[in-house]
Amino acid sequence: MPITYSRISNGDAFDASSLNTSFSSIETSLNGLTQADVAPETFGRDHLPGLVVAVPTPISQVAVVEYTRANAAYVGWGHTPVTDWDTINTNGGAGGGTDLELTISAVDPTDSKYGGVLVFLNAQVQALRDFPSSGPGEPQNEFFGIFAIQVYAGSSWFHLARTERYVRGDILTGATAATQSLQSLFFDIPIRTLIRASDVSNNSITKIRAVCAIAKLDSAGTAADHKLQLKRCTLSAIALQGSLS
C-alpha cells in the first residue's frame, strides 16, 4: 500500500509529539495490508523481524595459557558433575582471570518463537605434551586435549556431551625436555552447536562457556607434567527466532 505521511512545514513544532504523529501514519500504512496486497516480495524487513533476537558480544582469550591433568583430568564422555572440567580462562588452569563465558538475555528454548541458541567456539591448541622437570618425557601420542560447551539455565550448569571434541598430541620423543618443549601443534578446534530445550531442564538460558580437559591412555608420568597450552580461544552465540520442525 502507498505510504501516507504529513510533511513538516516551516513553523511546525519539531518535538517528540509531532514526530510520533508522522511516524504513526507510516506505521499504519505499512501494517494496513489487505489480502490483495499479499504477493511475492510483498514483505520486507519493515514487516518481518529478523531471525536473530540476541547477539552477545564475542569474547576472546589471546595469551598463551596452560592447563595440567592434575587440575583437569578427563573422566569420560559426558561425565558430570560439570566441575570436573576446567573452564577456559585468561589465566589458564590457575584460574582467577576472565572465563571464556558469554552472558545472554534470558532465552526460553521452549518458547515457540525460539529455534535455540547457536554457539561458535574456536580453540587453538599450541602444545599438548609431557613437560617433565628433567629428562625426556613420554611419547606424546598418548595425550588428548578435550573441549566442550556448557550452558547455564536457571540455577545449574549443563554439560553438552555431543559437543566434546578432542585433539591428539604429536608423536614426539625428543632427546631432552628442552627439545620437546619446542614442538608445537597449532591445531584449531572448532565447535558448532545449537542449544535446544531438550539440552536443559530449566527453560531460561543465560550463560554459555567453553571448557577443557586432558586425557592420557595410561597412568605413566606425573599428572602435573601433562600439559595443554592454548593460544587463542573465541566464543560467540546467536539466539535464533523461529521454531524447529
N, C-alpha and C positions, 0 to 999 in steps of 0.2 A: 504494500500500500504506500501511497505517497506520504512523505513526512511533512507535517504542517507545524510551523512554529512562528512565534511572534518576534519580529526583529526588535532590537533595542535602538530606539531613536535618540537623537540629541536631546538632552534634558531629562531622559528617563532615569529612574533610580537604578543604580548598579549595586545591588546588595543580594544577600542570600535569598530573600523572598522573591525578588524579581527573576533571579536565575533559576530557582526551583520551579517557578511557574513555566518558564520557557522549556526547561528540560522535561517537565512533566508532560507537556504536549508531544514532545518527541517520543517519550516512552510509550504514550498511548498509541501513537501511530505505529511504532514497531510491534507492539503486542496486539494491536487490534486487527488480527488476521481472521479472515473467513476461510471456509473450506475451499473456495475458488482460488484463494491466494496461495495455497499449498501446491508447489510444483517442484521439479528438480532444481536444486541450488537455491531454493527459497530461503532456507535458514542459514545464517552465518554466525559468527562469533557473538553478534549482538543478541541473538535469540537463545543460543545453546551455550551452557557453561563448558569450560574446559574439563578434560578428564582428570587433570592434576589438581588436587584440593589442598595439598600441603607439600612444600619442598623445604626441608630443613637445610640449613647451611652445611655443606660438606665439611668434614674435619680431616686433618691430616697430621700424621706423625712423621717427621722427616729425618731426625737424627738417628744414628745407629744405636739401637738399644739391644739388650741381651737378656735372655731367659735361660734358666737351667732346669734340668729334670728334677732337681731337688725340690723346686717350688711348683713345677707344672708337669708332673708325670702323667702321661696319658693312661687312663684306666681302662677305657674300652669304648666302642662305638655307642653313641647316645647315652653315655653314662651321666647319671645325676648323683649327688647334687651339682648344681652349676658351679659351685665354688671350687670344685676340683680343677677347673680351668683357670688359666691366668689371663686376665683382661689385658689386651694390648694397651700399653701405657707409654707416655713420653719418657718415663724413667725405666722402662723395661720391667723385668721381674722384681726389681726393688720396690716398685710402686711409688705412690706419693705424688706422681705427676698428674697429667691430664689423660684420662682414659679415652680410648678411641670409641666414643659413645655419642649417639645422637639423641636429642630430646625433640619430640614432635608434639604438635597439638593432638589431644586425645582422639584416637580413631577407634570406632566401634566396628570391627570387621563383620559383625552380623547384620549391620545396617545395610539395607538393600542398595543404598547409593554408593557403597564402597566395594571395590573389587579386591582390596587388600593393600598392603604396603610393599612396594617394590624396593629391594635393598641391593646395593652395589658395594662390594668390598674388593680392594686390591691390596695384597700384602707382598712386599718384595723381600725375599729371603736372601740375605747377603752371605750367610755362612751357617752351616749345620754340621757340627762335628765334636769330637772329643778334644778338649783343651787341657791336657794333663799338665800338672805343675812342673814335671820334669820328665824328660824322655819322650819317645814317640807314643802316640795314642793307638787306638784300635781302628780297624777298618771302618770307614765311615758309611758304608752301605748298610750298616746295622741300625742307623739312626733315621728317624722320621719326624718331621715337623708337621703338626696337625693344626688346622684352622677351622673356625666355625662361627656361626652367628647366633646370638642370644637376644631375646626380646623381653621387655618388661611390660607386663599387663596387670593393671590393678595394683597388687602388692607383691607380686612374685616375678622372678626371672624364669624364663622358659628356654631350654636348650633345643635348637632345631637340628636334630641328628642328621637330617638329609643334607644339611649344608656342610658337613665335615669334608674337608679336602686335605690331602697330605702331599708332602714332597720328600723324596728320599735323598739322603746325603750322598755326596760324591764317594767313590771308591778311592780312598786316599790312605797311603801307608808311608808317609814321608819319614825321612831318617830322624828328624828332630821335631820337637814341639814347635820350634820357630818356623820350619818349612811347612808344617801342616797348617799353621795359623795364616799363612799367606794365601791358601787356596780359598776361593770364594765361589758361591753358586750363582747369585743374582737371578733367582727364579721369581717370576711374578705369579702369585696365586690369586686367580680371580674367583669370586663367589657371587652368584646372582640368584636371588630367591624372591618369591612372593609370599609374604606372611598372610595367612588366612585365619578365619575364625577357628578352624579345627586345630591350629597350632597352639592355641592358648585356651585356658579355662576361664579366663576373665575377659570381658569384652571392651577393655579400654587399653589400647596400646599407646604407650607414651615414650618408651626409650628403646634403643637398639644399640648393641655393642658387638665388637669383634673380640674373639678370644683365641688363645693358642695353647698348645701343649707339646711335649716331647715324648716320643716312644722309642724304645730300644728292644731289640729282639731277644737279648739275653741279659743277664744280670752283671756281666763283667764291667769293670771300671767303677768310677765314683760318680754318683748322680750329679754332684756339684760341678763336675768337669764336662758333663754332657750339655752343650750349649747351643742355643738357637739365636742367631743375630738377625735383626730386621732393620732394613734401611728406611724404606718409605711405605707407609700404610695409609690408605684413604678409605673413608666410609661415607656413603650418601644414601638417601632414601627418598622415595616419592610415594605419597598416598594417592591411590588411584580411585577415581569415581567411576562407577559402572559395575553392575553385578556380574558374577561369573555364571556361565551356563554349562 
